[in-house]
Amino acid sequence: MQDLKQFPVGPLSAGPLTAAPGSVVRGQMDLVELADGTPVRFPLVLVNGTKPGPRLYLGAAIHGDEVNGIAILAQSIAAIDPAMLAGSIVCVPVQHPLAFYADHRFPVSQFMKSPLDQAPIDAWTVFPGDVRGNLAQIVAGKLFSLIRECSCAIDLHTPTRGGRYVPIAIVPSMSMGASAERALWLAEQCATGFIVRGDRGMYVSRGISCVEATAAGVPAFTFEIGEGGRLEQAVTDEGARCIANALIGLGMLEGKRKLPPVSHVMRDFLGLRASRGGLLRTEVELGAVVAKDQVLATIVDIFGDTVETIRAPEAGVFVRSTTLSNVSTGERAATLGLL
Ligand SMILES: [Zn+2]
């Protein structure tokens, strides 16, 4: 095991909750107050083991339409007997309740009210946050107060509606040093089958939840799986397999990790956008290795004529498909992971 921070056996306190050794405690933590005085709270689950070990943070649905992560964490935690656990788990299954109510990446209020007061809008990108800032910053700040007390963290996502990912671990840039290397190690323990370790782009930018956690000495990665707004038991099972693997790899549970049939480590993403509008026909299976110039998708206009053929500019892995039935110019039609 990597030299992650270890905790002795004892009461686990996080937010307003405390869990005795060998127990699971479900509760809530204050987030904000709405205009009518209604409190909005995060759900919070603590699982405290009976042996020393690391403290793992698990979070999902910081984007409100990413429901698979919620189901994955529920299934993963239900399978744990705290009497058999080494270390502990701090879990926030819905990291942005207001966005979850809206079933959208962002809470509707951030579009409806003064735009001047609503930037930044995406809590995922404004870590470590600011509890005296706007809503997105408060969400990030309160979550970070939990994350920074843990040994390591996994942040579950799906693409937004119309996108579908293979189970893929996206780690911070290795230029961040030992903490990023531990995040990569943790991603390897999950054995999702797909890892991206890149140096550029959104996922490795400062402000992203897992990047700031890693910078603060809490190795963390983003775990994308499934499709936005769509709950699927097969995806839940696959995600739960990966979380169980992490717990075994961390030494928190006994057992043997269940490995995927193949495993790809990639250096970057390459998003391919439509230049024409029409119906999108995806021609390859998600997760497939593709050759340079292989056809990934075709765009057929509403009269039935093929107006664009999207090919792989280089060899790679087809890691993210577009499940929308139609695309306009500029929309992403396929995404490769580059080997
Ligand atoms: Zn997301």
Boltz pocket constraint, residues with backbone or C-beta under 6 A from the ligand:
constraints:
  - pocket:
      binder: B
      contacts: [[A, 62], [A, 63], [A, 66], [A, 156], [A, 157], [A, 158], [A, 159]]
      max_distance: 6.0
